[in-house]
Amino acid sequence: MTETPSGARPLPEITDRSEWQSRLDALLVKEKAHTRVGDELAAERRTLPMVEVDPTTPVIGADGPVPLIDVFEGRAQLIAYFHMWHAGKPAAEQCVGCTFSTSHMNELSYLNSRDITYATFCEGPYEASSRYRDFMGWTMPWYAVPAESVDRLVAGRDFGILVCYLRDGDRVYETYWTTGRGNERMAPSYALMDLTVYGRQEFWEDSPAGWPKQFDTRGQQMSLKGRPTAQWPRIRAGHVDDLGEAAESSPAEHPHHH
């Protein structure tokens, strides 16, 4: 470890390019092995059994209720992120984790080219949550999950899950779901941070002594000055974050809050 001239922050050791490349090549062997393990897990994931879901289960879109099967938009597969909603709270107090994940998901053409539709299933009322979508500049298909559909779609889990579905004619099946760090697949920002010297700068990371660590994992790592980090460019650009009176919703209507 090397100190900067000012002593402000520690640095990795400095070496010549030959030694650096040798160390990098040794790490690359481990990285390739890690990639192959990921390939093996993906292959195993593709052979999992699946569970049938009622294709008529309603979700609420811009034109009102639609059945789950219509969300596929005619494609064979659907990936849905179940976005948490904090009822009655302003935009600044909406879920930092869901905002972090969803903010990465605007370009869907590559998914669509593989016969996959992507959509957000939000816990909150459509009117308020769609205003949040518009404030954030998100363009993905957006639906609210009414109380009558929570048990069928969330099925005892909590919002904040990432779910994969398969359509076979007029039948729909759930094939996979994940949550927590499994949702990091949605957020390439984390993968890119992991390539850098100082990483995510979160307290849990295994980094050398003195490496900068300033973020916990209870929301601080995804917020800045009291609101989700991704909201600040929208605020600076003059976008209004007023969710309207529809932000108010009875907690009993959406029982799966974190």
C-alpha positions as a Markdown table, in Angstrom:
| # | Residue | x | y | z |
|---|---|---|---|---|
| 1 | Met | 0.0 | 0.0 | 0.0 |
| 2 | Thr | 1.3 | 3.5 | -0.9 |
| 3 | Glu | 0.2 | 6.8 | 0.6 |
| 4 | Thr | -0.6 | 9.7 | -1.6 |
| 5 | Pro | 1.7 | 12.7 | -1.2 |
| 6 | Ser | -1.0 | 14.5 | 0.8 |
| 7 | Gly | -1.7 | 11.3 | 2.8 |
| 8 | Ala | -5.4 | 11.8 | 2.0 |
| 9 | Arg | -6.0 | 8.3 | 0.8 |
| 10 | Pro | -4.1 | 5.0 | 0.5 |
| 11 | Leu | -3.1 | 3.6 | -2.9 |
| 12 | Pro | -2.2 | 0.1 | -4.1 |
| 13 | Glu | 1.5 | -0.7 | -4.4 |
| 14 | Ile | 3.2 | 0.7 | -7.5 |
| 15 | Thr | 5.1 | -1.7 | -9.8 |
| 16 | Asp | 6.3 | -1.9 | -13.4 |
| 17 | Arg | 3.9 | -3.0 | -16.2 |
| 18 | Ser | 5.4 | -6.5 | -16.5 |
| 19 | Glu | 4.8 | -7.3 | -12.8 |
| 20 | Trp | 1.4 | -5.6 | -12.9 |
| 21 | Gln | 0.4 | -7.7 | -16.0 |
| 22 | Ser | 1.6 | -10.9 | -14.3 |
| 23 | Arg | -0.5 | -10.3 | -11.3 |
| 24 | Leu | -3.5 | -9.4 | -13.5 |
| 25 | Asp | -3.1 | -12.6 | -15.5 |
| 26 | Ala | -3.2 | -14.6 | -12.3 |
| 27 | Leu | -6.4 | -12.9 | -11.3 |
| 28 | Leu | -7.8 | -13.5 | -14.7 |
| 29 | Val | -7.6 | -17.2 | -14.2 |
| 30 | Lys | -9.8 | -16.9 | -11.1 |
| 31 | Glu | -12.2 | -14.5 | -13.0 |
| 32 | Lys | -12.6 | -17.0 | -15.8 |
| 33 | Ala | -13.4 | -19.8 | -13.3 |
| 34 | His | -15.9 | -17.5 | -11.7 |
| 35 | Thr | -17.5 | -16.9 | -15.1 |
| 36 | Arg | -17.7 | -20.6 | -15.8 |
| 37 | Val | -19.4 | -21.3 | -12.5 |
| 38 | Gly | -21.9 | -18.6 | -13.4 |
| 39 | Asp | -22.5 | -20.3 | -16.7 |
| 40 | Glu | -23.1 | -23.6 | -14.9 |
| 41 | Leu | -25.6 | -22.0 | -12.6 |
| 42 | Ala | -27.4 | -20.4 | -15.5 |
| 43 | Ala | -27.7 | -23.8 | -17.2 |
| 44 | Glu | -29.1 | -25.3 | -14.0 |
| 45 | Arg | -31.6 | -22.4 | -13.7 |
| 46 | Arg | -32.8 | -23.2 | -17.2 |
| 47 | Thr | -33.8 | -26.7 | -16.2 |
| 48 | Leu | -35.7 | -25.8 | -13.1 |
| 49 | Pro | -39.4 | -26.9 | -12.9 |
| 50 | Met | -42.0 | -24.1 | -13.1 |
| 51 | Val | -45.3 | -23.2 | -11.4 |
| 52 | Glu | -48.4 | -22.1 | -13.1 |
| 53 | Val | -49.9 | -18.7 | -12.5 |
| 54 | Asp | -53.4 | -17.6 | -13.4 |
| 55 | Pro | -53.0 | -15.7 | -16.7 |
| 56 | Thr | -56.1 | -13.6 | -16.0 |
| 57 | Thr | -54.6 | -12.1 | -12.9 |
| 58 | Pro | -55.2 | -8.3 | -13.3 |
| 59 | Val | -52.6 | -5.6 | -13.1 |
| 60 | Ile | -53.4 | -1.9 | -13.7 |
| 61 | Gly | -51.8 | 0.0 | -16.6 |
| 62 | Ala | -52.4 | 3.3 | -18.2 |
| 63 | Asp | -55.7 | 2.2 | -19.7 |
| 64 | Gly | -56.9 | 0.4 | -16.6 |
| 65 | Pro | -56.9 | -3.3 | -15.6 |
| 66 | Val | -55.3 | -5.8 | -18.0 |
| 67 | Pro | -54.7 | -9.5 | -17.5 |
| 68 | Leu | -51.2 | -10.7 | -16.7 |
| 69 | Ile | -50.9 | -12.5 | -20.1 |
| 70 | Asp | -51.3 | -9.2 | -21.9 |
| 71 | Val | -48.2 | -7.8 | -20.2 |
| 72 | Phe | -46.2 | -10.2 | -22.3 |
| 73 | Glu | -47.0 | -8.0 | -25.4 |
| 74 | Gly | -47.2 | -11.2 | -27.5 |
| 75 | Arg | -43.7 | -12.4 | -26.5 |
| 76 | Ala | -42.9 | -15.7 | -24.9 |
| 77 | Gln | -41.1 | -14.5 | -21.8 |
| 78 | Leu | -41.6 | -11.7 | -19.2 |
| 79 | Ile | -39.3 | -10.3 | -16.6 |
| 80 | Ala | -41.1 | -8.3 | -13.9 |
| 81 | Tyr | -39.5 | -6.3 | -11.2 |
| 82 | Phe | -41.9 | -5.8 | -8.2 |
| 83 | His | -41.2 | -2.2 | -7.2 |
| 84 | Met | -41.9 | -1.3 | -3.5 |
| 85 | Trp | -44.1 | 1.7 | -2.8 |
| 86 | His | -44.2 | 3.7 | 0.4 |
| 87 | Ala | -47.9 | 4.8 | 0.6 |
| 88 | Gly | -48.5 | 8.4 | 1.2 |
| 89 | Lys | -44.9 | 9.4 | 1.0 |
| 90 | Pro | -43.4 | 12.0 | -1.4 |
| 91 | Ala | -41.0 | 11.2 | -4.1 |
| 92 | Ala | -37.9 | 11.9 | -2.0 |
| 93 | Glu | -39.0 | 9.2 | 0.5 |
| 94 | Gln | -39.8 | 6.4 | -2.0 |
| 95 | Cys | -37.7 | 3.2 | -2.0 |
| 96 | Val | -34.0 | 3.9 | -2.5 |
| 97 | Gly | -33.2 | 0.3 | -3.5 |
| 98 | Cys | -36.0 | -0.1 | -6.0 |
| 99 | Thr | -35.2 | 3.3 | -7.5 |
| 100 | Phe | -31.6 | 2.3 | -7.8 |
| 101 | Ser | -32.4 | -0.9 | -9.6 |
| 102 | Thr | -35.2 | 0.5 | -11.8 |
| 103 | Ser | -33.1 | 3.5 | -12.9 |
| 104 | His | -30.8 | 1.1 | -14.8 |
| 105 | Met | -33.6 | -0.4 | -16.9 |
| 106 | Asn | -34.5 | 2.0 | -19.7 |
| 107 | Glu | -33.0 | 0.3 | -22.7 |
| 108 | Leu | -35.1 | -2.8 | -23.4 |
| 109 | Ser | -34.5 | -3.5 | -27.1 |
| 110 | Tyr | -31.9 | -6.2 | -26.4 |
| 111 | Leu | -34.3 | -8.1 | -24.1 |
| 112 | Asn | -37.1 | -7.6 | -26.7 |
| 113 | Ser | -34.9 | -9.0 | -29.4 |
| 114 | Arg | -34.7 | -12.3 | -27.5 |
| 115 | Asp | -38.5 | -12.6 | -27.1 |
| 116 | Ile | -38.5 | -11.1 | -23.6 |
| 117 | Thr | -40.7 | -8.3 | -22.3 |
| 118 | Tyr | -39.6 | -6.3 | -19.3 |
| 119 | Ala | -42.1 | -4.6 | -17.0 |
| 120 | Thr | -42.3 | -2.9 | -13.6 |
| 121 | Phe | -45.1 | -4.2 | -11.2 |
| 122 | Cys | -45.4 | -1.5 | -8.6 |
| 123 | Glu | -47.0 | -1.9 | -5.2 |
| 124 | Gly | -48.6 | 1.5 | -5.1 |
| 125 | Pro | -51.6 | 3.0 | -6.7 |
| 126 | Tyr | -51.2 | 3.5 | -10.4 |
| 127 | Glu | -51.8 | 7.2 | -10.5 |
| 128 | Ala | -49.1 | 8.1 | -7.9 |
| 129 | Ser | -46.6 | 5.5 | -8.9 |
| 130 | Ser | -46.9 | 6.3 | -12.6 |
| 131 | Arg | -46.2 | 10.0 | -11.8 |
| 132 | Tyr | -43.1 | 8.8 | -10.1 |
| 133 | Arg | -42.1 | 6.8 | -13.2 |
| 134 | Asp | -42.6 | 9.9 | -15.3 |
| 135 | Phe | -40.7 | 12.1 | -12.9 |
| 136 | Met | -37.8 | 9.7 | -13.0 |
| 137 | Gly | -37.8 | 9.6 | -16.8 |
| 138 | Trp | -38.4 | 5.8 | -16.9 |
| 139 | Thr | -39.9 | 4.4 | -20.1 |
| 140 | Met | -40.4 | 0.8 | -19.3 |
| 141 | Pro | -44.0 | -0.7 | -19.2 |
| 142 | Trp | -45.4 | 0.2 | -15.8 |
| 143 | Tyr | -48.3 | -1.5 | -13.9 |
| 144 | Ala | -49.7 | -1.3 | -10.4 |
| 145 | Val | -50.6 | -4.6 | -8.6 |
| 146 | Pro | -54.0 | -4.3 | -7.1 |
| 147 | Ala | -54.7 | -5.8 | -3.7 |
| 148 | Glu | -56.7 | -8.7 | -5.3 |
| 149 | Ser | -53.6 | -9.8 | -7.3 |
| 150 | Val | -51.0 | -9.5 | -4.6 |
| 151 | Asp | -51.5 | -13.0 | -3.2 |
| 152 | Arg | -51.4 | -14.6 | -6.7 |
| 153 | Leu | -48.3 | -12.8 | -7.9 |
| 154 | Val | -46.3 | -12.0 | -4.8 |
| 155 | Ala | -47.4 | -15.3 | -3.2 |
| 156 | Gly | -46.2 | -14.8 | 0.4 |
| 157 | Arg | -43.0 | -13.0 | -0.6 |
| 158 | Asp | -42.4 | -9.2 | -0.4 |
| 159 | Phe | -42.2 | -6.6 | -3.1 |
| 160 | Gly | -38.6 | -6.0 | -4.2 |
| 161 | Ile | -38.4 | -9.3 | -6.1 |
| 162 | Leu | -37.3 | -10.0 | -9.7 |
| 163 | Val | -39.5 | -12.6 | -11.4 |
| 164 | Cys | -39.3 | -14.5 | -14.7 |
| 165 | Tyr | -42.3 | -15.8 | -16.5 |
| 166 | Leu | -42.9 | -18.1 | -19.5 |
| 167 | Arg | -46.0 | -18.0 | -21.7 |
| 168 | Asp | -47.1 | -21.2 | -23.5 |
| 169 | Gly | -50.1 | -20.3 | -25.6 |
| 170 | Asp | -52.7 | -19.0 | -23.1 |
| 171 | Arg | -51.0 | -20.4 | -20.0 |
| 172 | Val | -48.5 | -18.6 | -17.9 |
| 173 | Tyr | -45.7 | -20.0 | -15.6 |
| 174 | Glu | -43.3 | -18.6 | -13.1 |
| 175 | Thr | -39.9 | -20.0 | -13.8 |
| 176 | Tyr | -37.5 | -18.2 | -11.4 |
| 177 | Trp | -37.3 | -15.4 | -8.9 |
| 178 | Thr | -34.7 | -13.7 | -6.8 |
| 179 | Thr | -34.3 | -10.7 | -4.4 |
| 180 | Gly | -31.7 | -9.0 | -2.3 |
| 181 | Arg | -28.3 | -9.2 | -3.9 |
| 182 | Gly | -29.8 | -11.3 | -6.7 |
| 183 | Asn | -31.3 | -8.0 | -8.0 |
| 184 | Glu | -27.8 | -6.7 | -8.6 |
| 185 | Arg | -28.2 | -8.2 | -12.1 |
| 186 | Met | -30.3 | -5.1 | -12.9 |
| 187 | Ala | -27.6 | -2.6 | -11.9 |
| 188 | Pro | -24.4 | -2.6 | -13.9 |
| 189 | Ser | -23.2 | 0.4 | -11.8 |
| 190 | Tyr | -22.3 | -2.1 | -9.1 |
| 191 | Ala | -20.5 | -4.4 | -11.5 |
| 192 | Leu | -18.4 | -1.5 | -12.7 |
| 193 | Met | -17.7 | -0.3 | -9.2 |
| 194 | Asp | -16.4 | -3.8 | -8.4 |
| 195 | Leu | -13.7 | -3.3 | -11.2 |
| 196 | Thr | -12.3 | -0.2 | -9.5 |
| 197 | Val | -9.6 | 0.1 | -6.8 |
| 198 | Tyr | -12.0 | 1.3 | -4.1 |
| 199 | Gly | -14.9 | -0.8 | -5.1 |
| 200 | Arg | -18.4 | 0.1 | -3.7 |
| 201 | Gln | -16.9 | 1.8 | -0.7 |
| 202 | Glu | -19.4 | -0.1 | 1.5 |
| 203 | Phe | -18.6 | -1.1 | 5.1 |
| 204 | Trp | -19.0 | -4.9 | 4.4 |
| 205 | Glu | -16.3 | -5.1 | 1.7 |
| 206 | Asp | -13.0 | -6.9 | 2.2 |
| 207 | Ser | -10.6 | -4.1 | 1.4 |
| 208 | Pro | -7.2 | -3.2 | 2.7 |
| 209 | Ala | -7.0 | -1.1 | 5.9 |
| 210 | Gly | -7.5 | 2.5 | 5.1 |
| 211 | Trp | -9.5 | 2.0 | 2.0 |
| 212 | Pro | -12.4 | 4.5 | 1.8 |
| 213 | Lys | -15.6 | 3.0 | 3.2 |
| 214 | Gln | -18.5 | 5.4 | 3.7 |
| 215 | Phe | -21.8 | 3.6 | 2.9 |
| 216 | Asp | -23.9 | 1.2 | 4.8 |
| 217 | Thr | -26.3 | -1.2 | 3.2 |
| 218 | Arg | -29.5 | 0.1 | 4.7 |
| 219 | Gly | -30.2 | 2.6 | 1.9 |
| 220 | Gln | -27.4 | 5.1 | 2.5 |
| 221 | Gln | -25.4 | 3.6 | -0.4 |
| 222 | Met | -28.2 | 4.5 | -2.8 |
| 223 | Ser | -29.2 | 7.9 | -1.5 |
| 224 | Leu | -27.7 | 11.4 | -1.5 |
| 225 | Lys | -28.7 | 14.4 | 0.5 |
| 226 | Gly | -32.0 | 12.9 | 1.7 |
| 227 | Arg | -33.4 | 11.3 | -1.4 |
| 228 | Pro | -32.6 | 8.5 | -3.9 |
| 229 | Thr | -29.4 | 9.5 | -5.8 |
| 230 | Ala | -31.0 | 9.1 | -9.2 |
| 231 | Gln | -33.5 | 11.8 | -8.4 |
| 232 | Trp | -31.0 | 14.6 | -8.3 |
| 233 | Pro | -30.4 | 14.8 | -12.1 |
| 234 | Arg | -34.1 | 15.0 | -12.6 |
| 235 | Ile | -34.5 | 17.8 | -10.0 |
| 236 | Arg | -31.6 | 19.8 | -11.5 |
| 237 | Ala | -33.2 | 19.4 | -14.9 |
| 238 | Gly | -36.3 | 21.1 | -13.6 |
| 239 | His | -38.6 | 18.0 | -13.4 |
| 240 | Val | -41.4 | 18.2 | -10.8 |
| 241 | Asp | -41.5 | 15.4 | -8.3 |
| 242 | Asp | -45.1 | 16.1 | -7.1 |
| 243 | Leu | -47.0 | 12.8 | -7.0 |
| 244 | Gly | -50.3 | 14.4 | -6.3 |
| 245 | Glu | -53.0 | 13.4 | -3.9 |
| 246 | Ala | -53.0 | 9.9 | -5.3 |
| 247 | Ala | -49.8 | 9.3 | -3.3 |
| 248 | Glu | -52.1 | 8.8 | -0.4 |
| 249 | Ser | -53.1 | 5.1 | -0.1 |
| 250 | Ser | -54.3 | 3.0 | 2.8 |
| 251 | Pro | -51.5 | 0.7 | 4.1 |
| 252 | Ala | -54.1 | -2.1 | 4.3 |
| 253 | Glu | -54.5 | -1.9 | 0.5 |
| 254 | His | -50.9 | -3.0 | 0.0 |
| 255 | Pro | -49.9 | -5.2 | 2.9 |
| 256 | His | -46.4 | -6.2 | 1.9 |
| 257 | His | -44.4 | -3.2 | 2.9 |
| 258 | His | -40.8 | -3.5 | 4.0 |
